[in-house]
Structure formats: structure tokens, C-alpha cells
């Protein structure tokens, strides 16, 4: 397998490209080390949502996510929703929306077989390292290493946030053992009250309609955010296109990344975008403060490290049941 790593441009901003015979991956160092594009050169398929704006909109630190570019694959860390850190010695420290690292410039370097990125925390004293390399012509892996150089344990949530292109043929594929999800979007029209449980994949909306959450359609014009109820039974999830017969799949270690959030934008009122995010994560319920109350977040020990990975696979399948068996 031949691999090329080189400098390029995305719109008006510098980027790095990691490329093999099938895939081209673009990373933007100045914008949270964002994976901006996962492009399948054999089919011409772009898997990540791209903003229609002509110029790239750099995010500002401590700004809401909707004020940024709103595209590609961000890293959410050390929280998802804005909140106050719950414990000493950082009790009361405010953590911004979408976390810190998505809006910070990352140190990025090209390696012979991939891209390495590093970012330092602002309001919490951490170092987050990330390395990317191909594991085959159809797949690449992102290895993460979180370093805590203080004498105090540090609680955190990391979540992947890949905004995936969707159309009326898109289907969310989860392990067959998943039977329930929990709504975490306040004021959700389709899923009711915060914390309400729903059978997966088909449920009933508050107004009595049947709703298949696994099948996406931009004509729905709505938004959802929910979590697989409890720990994910297997570290796999995917988005499948029933017309193109292709998929993008995410594989992750359940012992380190035990939760899965799903964020759906079907041209809904919150963002007016057409995408969906499958969010493997180390903590649930979106905020450190809430997750802390229910014991659903992760912790890096004093003077310790915490490591995990996310593998992203592209493939073809005749039906969705072949994607996760």
C-alpha cells in the first residue's frame, strides 16, 4: 500500500492530506485539527458534510459551535455541552460549548505514514495527542493519548463528531443487541421529553406516529439527539446508503469508549443542515456535570495517561445486515 502525506489547501485555509490508492483524508491544523474530508476516490463519494460557504470560517475559542464552520469531523473534549467542572481543584471552571479543542489551533506534523497532532488544554491542564495512519486501503485508525501532568485526577468526556452526509437512502446501523435509546434533546418534537426512552429502531412519537429512527430523510425537517441506553454492547456503528450500497463504519474499544451518541440534522430548525453524527464517546449525557451525577464519564488518573482509538472503515454491502454482523 502506497501512502502520500502532503500540504494542500481547503478553500482558503492550509490543510494536510493523507492519501492512499483509495482514500484522501484532509486535516486542518488551525481549526481544531479537524478531519475536514474523508473522500473515496474510487467512487467520488465525500462522506463528511461540507459547508456551502466559499471561505472557511475559523471558530473562535469559547464560541458556540453554530458560530464555527459546522462541517467535517470535530473532536469534542473535555465536554460536549457547556458546563462547569464539578470537582476540586477545578470546581466552577467554565468549559465552553463543544469543548475546548475544536476551536484551538493544533500542532500538526507529517510523518512517513500519517499525520500527528497535539493540543494543550486552556482551562484544564491536559495534553491531547492524536496520530492517524492507514490500516488498509479501505480504512484508517486514529490513536488518542490523553496526558494529565497534575497531581489530581481529571474527569472528561471525549466524543467523535463526524458530520456525515445523508440523503433519503441513509440508514443508521447499530449492533443488533441495541434495543433502546434515550432522548437528550430538550424540546424534541419526535422524541418527547429529555430522558425519555425509546425502542430502537422503531418508536412512537408523542403525537402517536410510528418513527423509524434508523432511516434518515432530509424531508423530515427535524433534529434529534439521543444515546444508546447504557453501554454500547459492541464497539461498532455505521451509516449505510441503500442505493449506493456503500457505508462508513466506526470501530472503537468498548472498555475505553463505552457510549454512543447520535445527532440527527434533517434540515431541522437548529442548524438547517442535512447530516448526521455517529458519536462514539467516553461519557454520556453531553455534559461533564450531568454525566458526573450518573457516573457516566471517564477519568484520567493523577500524573497518568488514558489511551483509546477510533478506526474508520469504508466498504460496500448489498444490505445493511452485512455491515455489522
N, C-alpha and C positions, 0 to 999 in steps of 0.2 A: 504494500500500500504506500503510495507516494503522498507526502504531506507538504504543503506550502504554507508559510506564515509570512504575511507582508503588510505594509502600511497601505491605507487607501482612504477614501472619503465616503461618508454617508451624508447625502445632502450637502450642507455647508460645514460639516464637522469632521475632524480626523477620527479614523477608526483603524482597528486591526482586523485582519481577515485570516481565518484558519480554514484551509481548504484541502479536500482530498478529491478523488475522482468522482464522487457523487455529491458531497455536501460542501457548502460555503457558509461559514459562521462569522458574522460581523460583531465586533465588540467595540463599544465607545468608552474609552478610559475616563473622559471628563464628565461623563454622565452616569455615575454610579457603577462604572464598569459594565454597563448594560449590554446583554446579548441582544443586539438590535434585530438580527436577521438569522433565521435558520432556513436556508434555501436549498431545495433539492434540484440540482442542475440537470438531472436526468428527465424530470417531468415538468420543470418550470414552476414548481409549487413553492410558494412562500408560506411557511407555517405560522409565522408571527404577524400580528396585526401591525400595519404601518399607518401612521398619521397622514392625512391628505395635505397637511401644510407643506409648503415649498421649502421652508427653512426649519432646521431643528430648533426646538425650544428647550434650552437648558433649564433644569429645575433649580430653584433656589432653596438653600438649606432652611428648614423649618417652615416650608410652604406646603399647602395641601397637595395631594397627588394630582388632583384635577388641574393644577396650575402648571404641571410639567408636560412632557411630550405625550404621555398617555399611549405608549406603544411599546413593542418589543417585550423583553423579559427582564424585569427588575428583580433585585434581591430586597426582600423586606426583613429588616433587622435593626434593632433588637425588639421591635414591636410591630404590629400592623396598624392598629388604630392609635391615635394619640392618647397618652395616659401619663400618670405619674408613677415613678418607680416605687414599689411598695415597701422596701426594707432598707435598713441602715447598712452601709454608711451613705447610700444614695437616696434615701427616703425623701419623696417630694420632688425629685428631679423630674422635670417635664420631658417626655420623649415625643418627638413630632410624628405627624401622620405618615404612615407608610414606613416608619422607622427613620434611621439616620442615613444609612449607606447609599440609598438610591439617589440621593441628592448631593453626594460628595464626589469629588474627583478621586479616582483610584490610581495608584501606581501600577502601571502595566508594563510588562516586558515580554518580548517574543522569545520563545525557546525553540529548539530544533523541531520538536514535535507538538507544540501547542502554545498556549498563552497563560501567563501567570499574572495574577492581580492581587493587590494588597490595599487595605484601607484601615485607617486608625479611627477609633471612636472619638466623639466630641464630648458628649455628656456622660458617657460611661467609658472607663479606661480599658478598652479591648483592642485587639488586633485581629482582623479577619483576613485570612489568606484563602485564595481560590486558584486552582490550577485546572486547565482544560486541555484535553487531548482526545484524539480519536481512538476508539476501541475497535473499530472496523470501518468498512466503507459506508455502512448504514448507521453508525452510532458514535456518540462521543460521551465522555464522562467529565463531570465537574466534581473535583475533590475539594472539600472545605476543611479548614482548620481554624478554630477559634482559640485565641490565646488570652488568658487572664493573668496579668502580671501583678495583681494586687493580692493582699492577704485576706481578702473577703470573697466568699462565693458570689457568683453573679448569675441572676436569673435572666432568661431571654426567650424570645420566640424568633426563630428564623422561618421564613416561608418563601418558596419559589413563587414568582408572579409572572408566568409566561402568558401574555395576552395572545390567544390563538385565534386565527381566522376561522370564522364559522359561516355556514350557509344552511339552507333548509335540508341538506343531506347530512349534517353533522350529528354524531351520536357520541355521548359520553359513555365510556366503557370502564366499569369498575369490577373488582373481583366479585365472583358470583356469591360469595358469602355476605356481601353487604346487603343489609335488609332495611336499614333506617338511616335517615339524615335529620339534622337539626337546623332549623332556621336561625340565623344570627343577624338578619337584616331587619331593623326596626321599620315598621310601616309597610312590610312586604305585602303586595296585593295578592300574590298567588299562594304564599306560604304562611300567611297569618302572623300571629304574634311571635315576638322574639322567644326563642327556646322551644317553639312548637316542634314536635317530632312528626316525621312523615315517612311512610313506607317508600322504599326505593324499589324500582324506579317510578312506579305509578302511584299517585296520591289523589286526594280530593281537595280542591281549593275551598276557601271559606264560603264561596257562593255556590258550591255544590258541583262544580265541573271536574271532570277527570283531567288530570295533568300528568303527562309522561315527562318527568324531569330530564331523562336521558337524551331526549330528542330536541334539538335546537332549531329555532326558526326565527330569522330576523323580523318576520311579520308579526310576531307576538308583541313586540314593543314593550318590553318589561325588563326588570332586573331582579336577580336573586343572589343571595349569598348564604351558603349552608355548609355544614361539616358532616362527614360521615360520623354517625353516632358512636362514640367511644373510639378505641384504637382501630386503625385500618387492619383488616385481617391478613392482607398481603401487601407488600410494598410495590404495588403496580397500579397504574391508571393510564388511560389513553383517550385520545379523541380520534374517532374513525369517520371517514367520509364514505357513505354507502354508494355514492355514484362513482367517485374516482377510485374506490376500492383501495384507499391508502390510509395510513394512520401515523400519528406521532404518539409515542409511548414513553412514560416516565417510570423509572425503576429506582427504588430507594430502600435503605436499610430500616426495617421496622423497629429495631431496638433503639435507633437514634432519631428516626423520623416517623413517629407513630400515628400522626394525624394527617387528615386530608381535607382541605377546604375547597369549595367550588364556587366560583364567582362568574355569574352569567350576565352578559350585556347584550340583549336582543333589541338594539336601537331603543333602549329604555330611557326614561327621563333623567336618570342620574348622570350619565355621560354622553348619551346619544351615539354610542359606538356599537359596532357589531363584532363581538368577540367573546371568548370565554377563557377563564384561567383555571387550570388544574393546579392546586397549590399544596404539594407535599410540605409538611411543616413540623417543627419540633414542639409546637404548642398550639392549643386550640383557642377558640372564642375570641380571636383577633387582638386582644389587649393583654399585656402583662398583668395588669391589675385584676382583671376578671379571671384570667387563667390561673393566677396565683391562688385565688379563693377556692378553686376547684381542683388544684393540684395538677393542672394540665399544661405545664410548661417545662422547659429544660433548664439545667443549671450547669455552669462550668465552675469547677472547684477552685478554691483559692490557689493561686500560682499554678493553675492547671490548664489543660487543653481539652477541647471537645472536637471530635472529627466525625464527618459524615460525607456522603456522596449523593449525587443525582446523575443517573445515566439516562440519556435521551436517545431513543431509537426511532428510526423511520422504517416503514415497511409497507407491504401490500398484503391484502387478505380479501377473500371472496365474501366473507361476512364478519360481523363484529365478534362472533363467538370464537373466532380463530385468533383474535388479538390478545386476549387474556384467557388462558385455558384453565 
